[in-house]
Amino acid sequence: MTSKGWFKRYMYRYLWRFMIAALLGSFAVCCATGLLFTSGYLISKSAMRPENILMVYVPIVLVRTFGFGKAVMQYVQRLVGHDTTMRILSDMRVRLYRVLEPQALFIRSRFRTGEMLGLLADDIEQLQQIYLQTVLPIVTALVIYAASVIVLGSFDVMFALWMALYFAVLLFIIPGISLWVVKSRQQRVKQGRSLIYEQLTDALFGLRDWAMSGRTATFMNAYDDAESKVFRLEKRLKSWQYTRNFVTQLLTGFAVLIMIVWASGQVEDGKIALAYMAAFVLAMFPLMDAFLPAADAVERIPTYQESFKRLGRVESMQGEPTQQADSQQPLSNQKAHISLLSVSYCHEGYTNQSIRELTLDIPQGKRIAILGSSGAGKTTLLNVIQGAIVPSSGRANLNGLPIHHFDQAEWFAVLNQSPHLFDTTIANNIRLGKRRATEEEIHEAAQRVKLDPLIASLPQGYLTKVEEMGQRFSGGERQRIALARILLQDTPVVLLDEPTTGLDPTTERNLLATLLEVLEGKTLIWVTHHLLGVEHMDEVIFMEQGSITMRGTHDQLMANFERYRKLYQLDHPFN
């Protein structure tokens, strides 16, 4: 995906608005030029003491007209320009959300959180400036360039050609040099800011670990180094901008001197009246003001290019086909056959594989428990199964097609140890599983997960607010609300990522019994640390260092593996 998708599309869509904004900006410059031109003429003519006030009445009226016209044109131009830009910004945000939301897990496996924050907080905001601070100033400058050369040509063709070359230095040569000087620096600043975003998010998520490890100073030093590099680059950019601005101001002053020489020559030759000499000289200032922003506008292009690249990388992920999208059956009738063949995965930047040569066959309705200690590869395997990451080698298929080609939300539901409950009603939290769920469907889901006694005890029933993060309810109650949400979602596969962790034994047993009862017929893939309830699974898999070290039914493992028997007895001390 190139800038065509994130730039030209909006230029075409809002072309007439941009043309109007550019014309209004040009009219504002023309009014400013006319204001100073007539002001210069009025001052000169008045100094000559005209016999009658009527001889300067027209310039007086024109000064007032151009003064009001400049303010009005600038206001309307900014109104149209900002309105158009806000419309584009809104379209961009909606478009980016539609890219990210359906494949959030898939994208998250390829981009760090900090990079996503940079995309959302920096790139989209940055791209809105391309229209206000680059496109419109350049178009306005080009219009004024052409108009000024034509007007000067009506007085002196040769002088107009020379001034066309002189103006071209300000409008084309200096911006081109400036772009060449700052291009790589702007890109490095953009990349440096992205790195800072990533470091900050890493620090935020691991704040407690940094503090407990006593390595806070290490993080602060690394962050300071990254920030210092960006600061030095920005300082060099500022230094160049000061130098460039100094040169352009010198060229502006020289242009005024050239105009003085030319106008005095025209007066001596009798081609223009003496009163027009100051008028032509003063008119140079607003013309120069129209040309000077061109260099600033062009300098921002490298920053936009970096934003375009990042947006293109994310949007290119959307190009992978969702083969089943147009012809799939209702969710309740879907069958999901998951097959993994010699699957391995290695996280980017690491040499050790998280999972190694795993082969699994999971037909619809099968129940599998995946056990192992932290770091054994359970979570990575779960991410491969739901298509959140693509295997480094091997094949992970759903119904014969690569899993990551499918819309995960329509095939997989996930219940983890900390389901998020929003600060709204119980009914709304359950309704997240199905946007158009009726009250009857919500009540039925709640009854199936045995929430109805709790809800009946609440004065406001289903309209009870759960409070922020679901603090109003216990861990088991929060899990049941999330489970009711999953029932409404009605996917063929349900992934259980240690949903009973942190619950007391009684609540854990009750919740597990409810899970097994209400999810009958669905494929269950349960990741857990301990063995409570694994006897109800069709297959139990034990992982260590990314490989499967034990697998089979509960009875088979109890009969054949002494280690498994000991682990099971530890979780069932009273059996």
Rosetta blueprint (number, residue, H / E / L):
1 M L
2 T L
3 S H
4 K H
5 G H
6 W H
7 F H
8 K H
9 R H
10 Y H
11 M H
12 Y H
13 R H
14 Y L
15 L H
16 W H
17 R H
18 F H
19 M H
20 I H
21 A H
22 A H
23 L H
24 L H
25 G H
26 S H
27 F H
28 A H
29 V H
30 C H
31 C H
32 A H
33 T H
34 G H
35 L H
36 L H
37 F H
38 T H
39 S H
40 G H
41 Y H
42 L H
43 I H
44 S H
45 K H
46 S H
47 A H
48 M L
49 R L
50 P L
51 E L
52 N L
53 I H
54 L H
55 M H
56 V L
57 Y H
58 V H
59 P H
60 I H
61 V H
62 L H
63 V H
64 R H
65 T H
66 F H
67 G H
68 F H
69 G H
70 K H
71 A H
72 V H
73 M H
74 Q H
75 Y H
76 V H
77 Q H
78 R H
79 L H
80 V H
81 G H
82 H H
83 D H
84 T H
85 T H
86 M H
87 R H
88 I H
89 L H
90 S H
91 D H
92 M H
93 R H
94 V H
95 R H
96 L H
97 Y H
98 R H
99 V H
100 L H
101 E H
102 P H
103 Q H
104 A H
105 L H
106 F H
107 I H
108 R H
109 S L
110 R L
111 F L
112 R L
113 T H
114 G H
115 E H
116 M H
117 L H
118 G H
119 L H
120 L H
121 A H
122 D H
123 D H
124 I H
125 E H
126 Q H
127 L H
128 Q H
129 Q H
130 I H
131 Y H
132 L H
133 Q H
134 T H
135 V H
136 L H
137 P H
138 I H
139 V H
140 T H
141 A H
142 L H
143 V H
144 I H
145 Y H
146 A H
147 A H
148 S H
149 V H
150 I H
151 V H
152 L H
153 G H
154 S L
155 F L
156 D L
157 V H
158 M H
159 F H
160 A H
161 L H
162 W H
163 M H
164 A H
165 L H
166 Y H
167 F H
168 A H
169 V H
170 L H
171 L H
172 F H
173 I H
174 I H
175 P H
176 G H
177 I H
178 S H
179 L H
180 W H
181 V H
182 V H
183 K H
184 S H
185 R H
186 Q H
187 Q H
188 R H
189 V H
190 K H
191 Q H
192 G H
193 R H
194 S H
195 L H
196 I H
197 Y H
198 E H
199 Q H
200 L H
201 T H
202 D H
203 A H
204 L H
205 F H
206 G L
207 L H
208 R H
209 D H
210 W H
211 A H
212 M H
213 S H
214 G L
215 R L
216 T H
217 A H
218 T H
219 F H
220 M H
221 N H
222 A H
223 Y H
224 D H
225 D H
226 A H
227 E H
228 S H
229 K H
230 V H
231 F H
232 R H
233 L H
234 E H
235 K H
236 R H
237 L H
238 K H
239 S H
240 W H
241 Q H
242 Y H
243 T H
244 R H
245 N H
246 F H
247 V H
248 T H
249 Q H
250 L H
251 L H
252 T H
253 G H
254 F H
255 A H
256 V H
257 L H
258 I H
259 M H
260 I H
261 V H
262 W H
263 A H
264 S H
265 G H
266 Q H
267 V H
268 E H
269 D L
270 G L
271 K L
272 I L
273 A L
274 L L
275 A H
276 Y H
277 M H
278 A H
279 A H
280 F H
281 V H
282 L H
283 A H
284 M H
285 F H
286 P H
287 L H
288 M H
289 D H
290 A H
291 F H
292 L L
293 P H
294 A H
295 A H
296 D H
297 A H
298 V H
299 E H
300 R L
301 I H
302 P H
303 T H
304 Y H
305 Q H
306 E H
307 S H
308 F H
309 K H
310 R H
311 L H
312 G H
313 R H
314 V H
315 E H
316 S H
317 M H
318 Q H
319 G H
320 E L
321 P L
322 T L
323 Q L
324 Q L
325 A L
326 D L
327 S L
328 Q L
329 Q L
330 P L
331 L H
332 S H
333 N H
334 Q L
335 K L
336 A L
337 H L
338 I E
339 S E
340 L E
341 L E
342 S E
343 V E
344 S E
345 Y E
346 C L
347 H L
348 E L
349 G L
350 Y L
351 T L
352 N L
353 Q L
354 S L
355 I E
356 R E
357 E E
358 L E
359 T E
360 L E
361 D E
362 I E
363 P L
364 Q L
365 G L
366 K L
367 R E
368 I E
369 A E
370 I E
371 L E
372 G L
373 S L
374 S L
375 G L
376 A L
377 G L
378 K H
379 T H
380 T H
381 L H
382 L H
383 N H
384 V H
385 I H
386 Q L
387 G L
388 A L
389 I L
390 V L
391 P L
392 S L
393 S E
394 G E
395 R E
396 A E
397 N E
398 L E
399 N L
400 G L
401 L E
402 P E
403 I H
404 H H
405 H H
406 F L
407 D L
408 Q H
409 A H
410 E H
411 W H
412 F E
413 A E
414 V E
415 L E
416 N E
417 Q L
418 S L
419 P L
420 H L
421 L L
422 F L
423 D L
424 T L
425 T E
426 I H
427 A H
428 N H
429 N H
430 I H
431 R H
432 L L
433 G L
434 K L
435 R L
436 R L
437 A L
438 T L
439 E H
440 E H
441 E H
442 I H
443 H H
444 E H
445 A H
446 A H
447 Q H
448 R H
449 V L
450 K L
451 L L
452 D H
453 P H
454 L H
455 I H
456 A H
457 S L
458 L L
459 P L
460 Q L
461 G H
462 Y H
463 L H
464 T L
465 K E
466 V L
467 E L
468 E H
469 M H
470 G H
471 Q L
472 R L
473 F L
474 S L
475 G H
476 G H
477 E H
478 R H
479 Q H
480 R H
481 I H
482 A H
483 L H
484 A H
485 R H
486 I H
487 L H
488 L H
489 Q H
490 D L
491 T L
492 P L
493 V E
494 V E
495 L E
496 L E
497 D E
498 E L
499 P L
500 T L
501 T L
502 G L
503 L L
504 D L
505 P H
506 T H
507 T H
508 E H
509 R H
510 N H
511 L H
512 L H
513 A H
514 T H
515 L H
516 L H
517 E H
518 V H
519 L L
520 E L
521 G L
522 K L
523 T E
524 L E
525 I E
526 W E
527 V E
528 T E
529 H L
530 H L
531 L L
532 L L
533 G L
534 V H
535 E H
536 H H
537 M L
538 D L
539 E E
540 V E
541 I E
542 F E
543 M E
544 E E
545 Q L
546 G L
547 S E
548 I E
549 T E
550 M E
551 R E
552 G E
553 T L
554 H H
555 D H
556 Q H
557 L H
558 M H
559 A H
560 N H
561 F L
562 E H
563 R H
564 Y H
565 R H
566 K H
567 L H
568 Y H
569 Q H
570 L H
571 D H
572 H L
573 P L
574 F L
575 N L
